[in-house]
Amino acid sequence: MLRYTLMRLGIFVGCLVVVWGLVYSGVVPRGLGDSNGMWIALLALVLSAPISFVVLRKERDRASVKVVQRVDRMKANIEASRSQEDGEDDVARTQGQAQGQTS
């Protein structure tokens, strides 16, 4: 997951550098007033999103498989814990009933 995030960040930074170069060379218009930095970041974000979607498809699929495996493992651990608690509760109730009958 970290690898995918870093790759996505790298694509964004690359787009940011390209957009910055295009804005300061005059190919792309500047933002209004003091909004030039935000304009550059927003344009880089809009460009990097579809690029990341296409280029990082395999990495995104690998990351999603890892997430699904982690969720399944957590569900199994929770179920095992629940079963263990149920078993201990049943034993305690049985012992309590046995003590009640002997009194």
C-alpha positions in Angstrom: 0.0 0.0 0.0 2.9 2.4 0.8 4.4 1.6 -2.5 1.2 2.5 -4.4 1.0 5.8 -2.4 4.6 6.7 -3.1 4.2 6.0 -6.8 1.0 8.1 -6.9 2.8 10.9 -5.1 5.6 10.7 -7.6 3.3 11.0 -10.5 1.7 14.1 -8.9 5.1 15.7 -8.3 6.1 15.0 -11.9 2.9 16.6 -13.1 3.4 19.5 -10.7 6.9 20.2 -12.1 5.6 20.0 -15.7 2.7 22.3 -15.1 4.9 24.7 -13.2 7.2 24.8 -16.2 4.4 25.4 -18.6 2.8 28.2 -16.5 6.1 30.0 -16.1 7.0 29.6 -19.7 3.7 31.1 -20.7 2.2 28.1 -22.5 -0.5 27.7 -19.8 -2.2 30.9 -18.4 -1.3 32.0 -14.9 -3.9 32.1 -12.1 -5.6 35.2 -11.0 -3.7 37.4 -8.5 -2.1 35.3 -5.7 -3.9 32.1 -6.7 -1.1 31.0 -9.1 0.3 28.3 -6.7 -3.1 26.9 -6.1 -3.8 26.9 -9.9 -0.6 25.0 -10.5 -1.4 22.4 -7.8 -5.0 22.0 -8.9 -4.0 21.5 -12.6 -1.3 19.0 -11.6 -3.9 17.1 -9.5 -6.3 17.0 -12.4 -3.6 15.7 -14.8 -2.1 13.2 -12.4 -5.4 11.5 -11.5 -6.1 9.9 -14.9 -2.4 9.1 -15.4 -2.3 7.3 -12.1 -5.5 5.5 -12.8 -4.1 4.0 -16.0 -0.4 3.6 -15.2 -0.8 2.2 -11.6 -3.6 -0.3 -12.4 -1.6 -3.4 -11.6 -0.1 -1.8 -8.4 -3.6 -0.8 -7.3 -4.9 -4.3 -7.8 -2.0 -5.7 -5.8 -2.7 -3.3 -3.0 -6.4 -4.1 -3.0 -5.6 -7.9 -2.7 -3.4 -7.1 0.3 -6.2 -5.1 1.9 -8.7 -7.9 1.3 -6.3 -10.4 2.9 -5.8 -8.2 5.9 -9.6 -7.8 6.4 -10.2 -11.5 6.0 -7.4 -12.2 8.6 -8.9 -9.7 11.0 -12.4 -11.3 10.6 -11.0 -14.7 11.3 -9.2 -13.4 14.4 -12.4 -11.8 15.7 -14.4 -15.0 15.0 -11.8 -17.1 16.8 -11.9 -14.8 19.8 -15.7 -14.8 19.8 -15.7 -18.6 19.7 -13.2 -18.8 22.6 -15.3 -16.4 24.7 -18.5 -18.4 24.0 -16.7 -21.6 25.0 -15.5 -20.1 28.2 -18.9 -18.7 29.0 -20.5 -22.1 28.4 -18.0 -23.8 30.8 -18.7 -21.1 33.4 -22.4 -21.6 33.1 -22.1 -25.4 33.3 -20.0 -25.1 36.5 -22.4 -22.7 38.0 -25.4 -25.0 37.3 -23.4 -28.0 38.7 -22.7 -26.0 41.9 -26.3 -25.0 42.2 -27.5 -28.6 42.0 -25.0 -29.9 44.7 -26.1 -27.2 47.2 
